[in-house]
Amino acid sequence: MFLTAPLRISRAAFILLFATAAFAQTAAGQAAPIQITADLSEAPRKLYHAEIDLPVKPGALTLTTPKWIPGNHRPTGPVDDITGVVFTATVDGKSQVLPWRRDDVDLYQFHLTIPKGVTSLHAHLDCIVTARATTKMAVLEWEKLLLYPANTAGKDIAVQAAVTVPAGWGIGTALTPIATGVAPPPVTGVDEAGHGPVAGSTTTRYATTTVEQLEDSPVIAGQYFHEFPLAPEITPKHYLDVVSDEPEDSDLRPEVLAEVSNLVRETGAMYASRHYNVYHFLLTLSDVAGGEGLEQGQSSDNGVDEKTFSTAAHQLGEADLLAHEFTHSWNGKYRRPGRLYQPDFATAQQGDLLWVYEGMTQYLGNVLAARSGLKSPEQYRDLLAMSAANLDNKPGREWRSTEDTAISSSILRGGAPTWANWKRGQDYYQEGELLWLDADTLIRKLTNDQKSLNDFEHIFLAKGGNTGPLIVPYELPEIVADLNQVVPYDWAKFIHDRIVGIDPRADLAGIEQGGYKLVYADKPSKGESTLASSGSRRGASIDVWYSIGIRVTSDGTISDVRWDGPADKAKLSPGQKIFAVNGFVFSGDALKAAIRQAKGKPEPIHLILQTNTFVSLADLDYHDGERYPTLVRVDGTPDYLDEITKPLTTPPAGSTPAPKPATE
């Protein structure tokens, strides 16, 4: 149900005024904060440990661990990896193990009874780490080890954390450190197996915060750790914290540091506010730890391949990652859809407005990456063409709305590529990008280029001015009202038609209003070629999607078939493997050569396929040659798209190093 804009804005103002006092009031009413020490000293063995002390009262107690993690848009709390759970308390002067029972319905909850006279409960947890940990680094998301009372205002409970890491490792986090010490050799282990802090490991204690803010403050740690200050003239302070598996990878190029510093400056001009006390970009560089992109209010957790930032070419595939996650500090953290912000981590989040949360961030993150130099304007246009073409050739939009991809986010995330174009996935990202580009160029058009989406961001994201980390919820009527404040228009219909309505074609109006049009050439764009040659995950498949209609890996395995495309009509299916093309052993070059040779000729493309243990033949009736998306300039039209990627700020003199040659 939509609320009227005045009521929603009033509620936002109320939250803004009083949220800053919430922690102080909660802490004052709590006898003592929860104390948690996260021990990462056995991270190389894929084990984390925690020692937790909770203030308690006699009687029934239910503890819980987080389930719905903000930013994940589905219930990803790793309760299945939490093991070795033991509760102890001092009863009549003796340490006693207390029995517990898991809830029969909510498997994230633990029930136990606190004996009379007991005021403190100790919990020991282990977590089996399935990702983001290697011999040289570790990433801690607090849901892996966190326990707190359920059925309360759990997010506001005071908690003081400490983190133990192997000797010589550095730590990056937005938490405020207050003390660091070295662990002595253990006399006895924490448990019968001898697990405990490794001799020589270091423990850092952090200032008291809330469960919500602790959950929103991950930790990276590693042997090869660097912390780089960014844009030193900007307040509050910003840092880029990096860990890697190889020492040279975390020593980032000066160009990268200059570009991320520019990103800090550009966000100030774009959003006219900052909603954090400090900001840390947390970056892991590893081919083993796995990828990540998760936003927090005062930090972001970014995981990429180890050589991603080694050259400009390698960087392109992830050029918008830091800008995207940084933008979430404003759009997604400070301003969050009302039903994506629940009173606890157990209540299901509702994602119908993810086309704002993620879609607007997708647009702004890509624009900021271009403005800051993380990618060039030409690369921005090339990647935009690839994204727009993908949406414009996605048959699933014939039955599923963009809004439904947002509502269904929790069941669409992590889906297999098989028939993904008919099913649709998390298209609210890219659909939202096109919608907000459409809105940006439309505002410029309606105001004779006197206003832009920047004016909207100054209203929507800067309400309340500069703040610490806060969450101010909103609903759709506020979005419409703020757009109308920039320029009067039927914004409600504009949004409804593009988000709720069914349209078999993508929203290309923003590209066209920006002075370009989407076309298909017989050769890849420079940006697409760079992605393919750099080994980026975004350029990993052989690109024949817009011609014969399949996504195929380098070994010939078909991952997806475009619904109603030439390959679909020939009855090809995901999972098949192409053995031969026109009598030649399969390769990407052989397949593309066959597509070129069939152009304008009646002869089909002949394939030999393997399906499980069976071999079959197939003929593709396709004769239009290779097709690669690109944007071309339309003469005589406003060049808004070029204007959008121009920087809004000028870096201080001497802050930008001379560029190094890009190497493959």
N, C-alpha and C positions, 0 to 999 in steps of 0.2 A: 504494500500500500504506500502510495506517495503522500508525503506530508507537504504542506504548503511551505514555500521558501522562507517566509518570516519566522515560522516556528522552528525550522531546522537551523537557521542561522542563529536564532536566540539560544538554542541548545548548545551550538558550537561555542558561542560566546561564554556561556555558563561554564562549559568544560574548561575553556581557556583560562578563565578567572580563577577557578578553584582546583584545577588538577595539580598545580604546583604545590599546594598544601597537603595533598593526599598522603604523600610519603611521610611527612612530618607527623601528621595525625596518627597514621597507622603505627609508625615506629614508637610514638609516645605511649600507645596503648598496648604495646607488646613488651613482655618482660625482658626479652633478649632476642636478638636476631638469630635465625638459623645460621649455624656455622658449617660450611662445607669446604673440604679440601679435596680438590681433584688432582689425582696423582697420574701424570702422563709418563712417568719414568720407564714404564714397560710398553710404551707405544710401539717400539720396533717389534714387539711380540704380539701386536694386535690386541692389547689389553689396556684398559683404563680402570682405575680404582677410585673410590670415593669414601671418605670418612665424613659422616654428617652428624651433627649434634642439634637436636630440636628441643626447644622448650615445650613441655607438655604438662597436662593435668591428669590426675587419676581418672580412669574410666575408659569408655570405648573411644578409639581413635582410628580414623581412616586417613591414610596417606596416599598421595597420588603422584604420578609423573606425567609430564605434558604429552598430549595426544595431537592436538591441532596446532602445528607450528606456524606462526605467522610467516607469510611469504611462500610457503609450500603449497598452499591452496588444496590441501588434502591431509588426512590424518596420517602423519609420517613419524610420530613419536616412536623411537626404537625400543619399546618395552620388551620386545622379543629378544633383544640383545643384552638386556640387563639380567645379570645372574649373580650368584653368590650373595644373595640378600640375607643378612643376619642383623637382627635387632637385639640390643642389649641395654640393660639399665642396672643401676645400683639399687638393690633391694635389701634392706636390713644390713647395710654395710658390705654386701657382697655383689659382685657382678653376676648378673643372671641373664641368660638368653630368653627372650620373650617369643612365644609362638605367634605366628601370623597366618592369615588365610587370604588368598586373592578373592576379589569380588567375582561372583558368578557371571555377572553381566558386563560390568565395566572392568575389563582385564587390566586396566592401568592402575587400579586401586588395590591397596593392601590394608586389611583390617587387623587390628590387634587391641589388646586391653592393657592399659597402663595400671600397674599395681599402686596401692595406696602409698602415699609418701614420696612418690617418684615425680621429679620436676624436670628431668632431662632424659631424653632418649637418644641413644647412639645407634646409627645405622651404618653398616658396611655394604657397599655395592661394588660389583665389578661390571664392566661392559665389554663385550666382545666387539671389537671395532672392525667393521667390514669394509670401510673406505676411509680415505683422507688421512691415512697414517702410513709412514714408510720408515725405513731405518734412520732417516735423517730428519724427519719432520712429523708433526701431528697437528690435527685441527680438532678442537673441542667445541661442539655444540652442546650447551648445557643440558638439553633434554636427555642426553646419554647417561647422566649421573644425578639428576635433580629429583629430590623428594620434598614434599611440603604438604600440609594438611589440606584435605579435600573438603568440599562443601562449605568453603569460606570465601572471603575476598582474597583468594589465593594469590592473585597477581600483585597485590599490595603488601604482602608479607615481607618484613625486613629480613635480609639475608646478607651475610658477610662471607665472601669467597676467598679461597687461596688456591694457588695452582703450583704443583710440583713438576719440574721437568728435569731431564737428564743434565748432568754437568756440562757446562759449556753451551747450552742451548739458549737462544734468545726468545723473548715472548712479545707478541703483538696483540693488543686488545684495546678497546675503548674504556675498559674499567680503569679506575684510578688507583694506582699502586700506593701502598703506605709502608711496606717493609719487605725486605728480601733476606733470606738466610740460607745457609748450606746445611743439608741434612747429615747428621753423623752416621757412622756405620751402624746398622740396626743390630740390636742384641738379639731380639726375637722377631719373627715375622708377625704381620698383622693377623694372618690366619695360619692354619696348620700347614699349608703349602709353602709358607714363607714369603708370600707376596707382601710387599711393602715398599716404601721409598728406597730407591737404589742409593747406596753410599755415594756421597758427593753431589747428589742431586740438589737443586735449589728450589726453594719454596718462596713464592711471592704472595703476600697478603694484599687484599684490595679493600677499599672503603665500603662501608655498608651501603647497600642499595635495596631494590625490591626484587621479588621473584620475576616480575615482568621485565625489568631492566637487565637482570642477569641473563635471562633467557635471550634477550636481545643483544647480548655482548659476547659473541664467540671469541675464542682464543686460537691464535696460530703460534706454533713454536717450532724451532728447528735449529740444527747445528749451524747452518749457513743463513744467518738472519741479518737483514739490514733494515734500518728504519731511516727513511728519507723525509726530511721536512719539505713541505710544499708551499708555494706562494707565501713566503714569510711575511709579506706586508698585510696579509688578510687575517682578521680576527673573527672567530676563534681559530685555533691552530689546527692544521691539517697534516697528516702523515701518511706515507705509503710504506707499509710494513711488508717485507718480502721474505719468504723462506723457499728453499729449493733443495733438490736432491744433489745438485752439483754446485760447487762454490761459485763458478763464474756466472751462473744463471741469475743469481739474486743480486749481482752487481749490475743493475740496470743501466742501459744506455742513457747518456745525458739527454738525448732527444726525447725519450719516453718521460723522464722526469719533468722536462720543460712542458710537454704536452699535457701531463696530468696537472701540473701547476696552472696551466692555461684553463683547464677544465674547472678548477676551483674558482678562478676569476670569472669565467663565463657563467657559472651558476649564480653568482651574485647578481649579475646583470639580468639574467633570465628570470630569477625567482624573487629578487628584491627582499630576501630574508634568509636567515639561517636558523634551524631549529635543533641545535645541538650545542654542547659545551666544548666538544673536541670532536674531530672526525679522523678515523683511521681506515684507509683502504687496506684490507688484509688480502694479500696475494700469495698463492702457492703456485710454484712452478714445478710440475712433476708429470712424468709419463705414467706413473704408478698410482698416485694418490687419487686420481679421478677429477673430473671437472665439477665446477660449482659456480653458482651465481645467486647469492642470497643477500637480501637487503636487511639492514638494521638502521635504527635511527641515528646512531653515532659511529657506525662502521658498516662495512660490507665485506662479505666472505666471497672471494673470487678465486676459483681454481682453474688453471689452464695447463696445457702441455708445457714441457720444460723450456722449449725454444720459442715459445709464442712471441716474446718481446725481444728476441735476439736480433731481428732485422725488421725493416718496414714491411717487407713482403709477408713475413710470417705473422706480423701483427694484425693484418687486415681482417682475418677471420674472427678475431675477438676485439676489434677496434672499438666497438660500442659497449663492451661489457662494463668497464669501470664507470662510464658515463650513465649507463642504464641503472646500475645499482646505486650510484650516488644520487641520481634523481629520485629514487624511491625514498630517500630521507625526507623529501618534501611530499611527494605523491605516492602514498602507500603507507608511510609511517606517520608523519604529522597529519596529513589529510588522508583519511581511510574511509571507504564505504562503511556505513553504519552497521550493516549485518556481517561484514567481514571482521568487525571488532566485537568480539564476544566477551562476557564478563570473566571467563576463565579459559583454560586451554583444553577443556573437555567438550564444550558446546560446539556443535558443527558450525563452520563458517559458511555464509551464503555468498556466492560469487557472481551474481548477475551484473554487477558493476565493474567487473574485471577489465572491461574494455576501456575504463577510465584508469583504474589502478595500474594495469599492465600495458594497455594499448597506448594511452597518452605517454607513458614512460618509454615505450618502444619508439615513439616518434621523437620525443624530446631527447632521449639518449643518443639516437643517431644524429640528430641535428647538432647536439653539443659535441659529439665526437668529431664532426666535421669542423665546427667553429674552433675547437681547441687544437686541431692538427693531428689528432689520433688517426684520422683518415682524411683524404683530400676531397674537395667538392665533387670531382669526377668519380671517385670511388663511391661516395655517397649516392650519386645518381645511379651508378651501375648496380649497387646492392639493392637500391630501391626498385629498380627495374626487375631484378630477380624475384624480389618479394611480391611485387604487384602481379607479375606474370604467374607466379605460383598460385595466388588466390584467384586469378582470372581463369585459370585452368583447373579448378577444383570442383568437380561435379557434385560433391556433397553439399555445396551451397544451394543446390536445387531443392533440398528438403530440410536442411538444418540452418537455423538462423545463427547469426553471430552471438546473439544473446544466449542461445542455448549452449554454444561452446563454452560460454562463461559459467552459466548455471551448472553445467556438467563437468566443470574443470576437475573435480576430485576423481572422476571416473575416466577422464580422458588423459590425464597426466601419466606418462610412462607407457603409453600404448605402443603396440607393435606397429611396424610400418606397413604390414599387410593390408591392402585396400584402404590405406589411411586417407587417400584423396576422396573416397566415397563416404567414409565414416566421418571425416573431419577430426581435427585435433584441437589444440589450444589456439585456434585461429584468432581469438580476441586480441592477441598480441599484434599480429600483422594487420588484421582488419581495423583495429583501433589506430594503428599508425596511419593508415590511409584516411580514416575518418578525420583525425586531428590535422593531417596535412590539408585535407579538404576544408576544414574549418579555418585554418590559418590563412590559406590563400583566398578564401571567401571573404574573411574579414578585411584583408588587404584590398580586395576588389571593391567591397561595399564602401570603404572609407577612402578610396583613391590613394591607397598605400600610406595612409596616415596612422593606421593602427594595425595590430597583428595579434597573434595568439599570445605574444609576450604580455600584452595588456591584460588578457584574461588571467595569465599566470600570476601577475602582480596582485590581482584581486583574490583569486582562489587559494593560492599557496602562501600568500604573505599575510593573511588575516592574523591579527595579534602581533605582527612585527616579529622581531627576533625573539626566540624563546629557547629554553632548554628542550630536551626530548619530551614531547607531548604528543597525544593522539587526539585529533579533533574530527569526529565522524561527520559524514555528510550523506545526503540522498540526492537523487537525480534532480529534483526541483531547484536545488541550490546551483547545480551546474548550469541549468537553463537560465536562471536569473542572472548569474554572473556573466554569461555570454551576452545576454541582452543588455547588461550594463556597458559592455564594450561597444556593441552596435545592435540596434533593434532588428530582429529577424525572427522568423518562426523556427527557433532552434529546437523546440520540442518535436516538431515534425521532421526536421533535419535529422535528428538523432533516431527517431522512431523508424524512419524509412531505411536507414542504414544498419541499424542494430537489431530491431525486432522484425522487420520485414524480410521476406524471402526474395533474394535477387540472384539469378544465376551468374551475373557478372560482377566483378569487383568494382569498388568505388575508385575510379580513375580520375574523378573530377579534379582532385587536388593537383595531380600531375599536369593535367591539361590547363587548369587555371594558372599553374606555375610556369607555363610557357613551353611545355614539352608534351610529347605523346609517346606511348608505349608501342614499339614495333618489334618485329622479329627479323634478325639479320642471319646471314649464313655463316658468320664467324662469331665466336664469343667476344664479349666486351673485354677491355683491359682488366677491369676488376674481377670478372669471372675467371679469366686466364690466370691472374695472380693467385686467386684462391686455389685453383686446381694445381698450380705448380708449387705452392707453398706447403702442400700437404695438410691444409686446414680441413677440419671436420666438415665445414660447410661446402667444401669442394671435393669431397671424397668420392662421390659416385660419378659414373660416366654420364654426361649430360645429353640424353636423347629423349627427355621427357616431353618436349614440345614438338618433337617430330613423330617418332613411332610410339611414344607414350609408355615408356618403362623407365624405372630407376634400376640400374644394374651396377654391381660392384666390379672391381677390377678382375675378379676370377670368373665373371659371367653369371653370378647369382642374381636373380631378379628379386628385388625387395618390394617393389610396388608396381602396379599396372594401372594406368590412367583409365578410369571408367569411361566406356564408350569411345576410347581411342583406337588407333589401328591395331595395337597389340591385343587389346581387349577383344576386338572383333575377330582376331585370329585365335582366340581362346588361350592366350598365354596366361600364366598365373604366377603370383608371388611364390617364391621358393624353388621354382624351376631354375635350372642351370643351362646356359647356352654353351654348347660344345663347339659349334661351327657356324660360320656365316658365309653363305654363298660358296661353300666348298673349302673355306679356309678355317684353320683353328681359331677359336674365338680370341679376340683382343679388343680393346677399346678402339684402336685405330682401324681394325678390320670392320667393326660394326659401323663406324662413322663413314668409312669408305663405301660400304654397301649402300648406306642412305644417300650419299652423294651420287653414286652411280645409278640409282633407281629414279633420280629426279627426271621427270618428263618422259619416262619410258614405261612401257606396259608390263615389263617383267617384274614380278614380286621379289621381295627379299626372302631368301631361303634360309631357314634356321634348322639346326639339329639340337634337340633339347633333351635333358634328363629330368625326369620327375620321379623322385624316390629311386626305385630300381628299374624304372622303365625309360625307354628311349623313344622319342617321337619326332615327327617332322612338322614344321609349320611354315606357312607362307604369309608374309606381311604385305598387304596391298596398300603401299604407301609410296608416293611419288613427288613429294613437295620439297625434298632436300632437307638440309640441316636448318634448325630454327633456334636462335638464341635471343633472349629478350634484351632490349636496350632502349634507352630514352634518346629521342632526337629533338633538337630545338625546333620550335615552330616560329618562323620568322614573323615579325610584326606583332607579337604578343608580349605582355609584360613578363619579365624574367624573374618572377617571384621565387622560383626554386633556387636560382643562384643567389638571390638576395637573402634567402633564409639561412644559407650556410655561411654567410659572412660573419666574422667575429664581431661581438659587441664591445669588446675591451681591447686594450693595447698592453701587451706585456711590458713590465718595467725595462728600461734600458739595461742591456747586458744579461738579461735573464734567460734568453733563448740561445742555446749553443749553435754553432755552425753544423748543419746536417751532415751526417756521414753517408757515404754511398750505400744504397740498398743492395744487399747481396742475397742470393737465393740460398 
